[in-house]
């Protein structure tokens, strides 16, 4: 697996960990409604995480799906920043980094390799 795909996978794992931590903190501070709101904003992160779990064995569809979910992460991050939530910069940055690493040529070559 090339370094760019590994980097995207690690970024997806970090994003999922931060989203989980955010849900726990929001639940502790704002109660169930806060945890639900945090879960709703983490849906693209969950999608990228599920795709990242399949990077080692999956084909080009996993890459495309991960890029779509990472693009949604970018949109959700921009929306959070527009609402004045400073944590949106983290989701925005991770989404951009995932799209950038998965859009590299070596990533495309990895996902288009023959499957055994």
Secondary structure, DSSP 8 states (H G I E B T S, - for coil): --HHHHHHHHHHHHHHHHHHHHHHHHHHHH-HHHHHHHHHHTHHHHHHHHHHHTTTT--HHHHHHHHHHHHHHHHHHHHHHHTT-TTHHHHHHHHHHHHHHHTSHHHHHHHTS---
